[in-house]
Amino acid sequence: MGYLASVRKLDLRVARLDDIAAPLRVEAHRISGGESNILYAFEVSAAGQLLLAGRAAVILDVPLSPVD
């Protein structure tokens, strides 16, 4: 398990994704990381057009807090 810790260097080229008619293509490439975290570069495109891009930090193996 893990969670998305941050998104940085976000380049938004459209205002919304839910009104894009073509299927969305999501690509992510690992830039760096270790046992407890990973940094990815990612892009979302549709019909060959880049819609957004950025970097995402993911924290891994985080124990879940008990729900009260």
Buried (B, 14 or more C-beta within 10 A) or exposed (E): EEEEEEEEEEEEEEEEEEEBEEEEEEEBEEEEEEEEBBBBBBBBBBEEEEBBBBBBBBBEEEEEEEEE
